[in-house]
Amino acid sequence: MEAQQALAGNGTKRKSSAGAKKDGTPEVFNDIRKQIAQAPNRDVLRQVRTIYAEEWAAMPERWAQMLDDDYELRLDDLAAKESA
């Protein structure tokens, strides 16, 4: 299984998709996505990223990329709303 895990940017090992599905990671992934979508402002959104930094870094690469994409889109959306 370790052969299937790649090193994440912070030195921790990423989980394989199969390994992540076995240990409850989908629930954490879905919770992070929900919190990103519901963040009322950029400060709260940044807090979500900080709170879940360790779990985010250990996610399978494809899952982490989806979270990154969600985060960036929400950040842009909130910035546009706050500047309007």
Secondary structure in CASP SS format (residue, H / E / C, confidence):
PFRMAT SS
TARGET T0000
AUTHOR 0000-0000-0000
METHOD secondary structure of the structure
MODEL  1
M C 1.00
E H 1.00
A H 1.00
Q H 1.00
Q C 1.00
A C 1.00
L E 1.00
A C 1.00
G C 1.00
N C 1.00
G C 1.00
T C 1.00
K E 1.00
R C 1.00
K C 1.00
S C 1.00
S H 1.00
A H 1.00
G H 1.00
A H 1.00
K H 1.00
K H 1.00
D C 1.00
G C 1.00
T H 1.00
P H 1.00
E H 1.00
V H 1.00
F H 1.00
N H 1.00
D H 1.00
I H 1.00
R H 1.00
K H 1.00
Q H 1.00
I H 1.00
A H 1.00
Q H 1.00
A C 1.00
P C 1.00
N C 1.00
R H 1.00
D H 1.00
V H 1.00
L H 1.00
R H 1.00
Q H 1.00
V H 1.00
R H 1.00
T H 1.00
I H 1.00
Y C 1.00
A H 1.00
E H 1.00
E H 1.00
W H 1.00
A H 1.00
A H 1.00
M C 1.00
P C 1.00
E H 1.00
R H 1.00
W H 1.00
A H 1.00
Q H 1.00
M H 1.00
L H 1.00
D H 1.00
D H 1.00
D H 1.00
Y H 1.00
E H 1.00
L H 1.00
R H 1.00
L H 1.00
D H 1.00
D H 1.00
L H 1.00
A H 1.00
A H 1.00
K H 1.00
E H 1.00
S H 1.00
A C 1.00
END
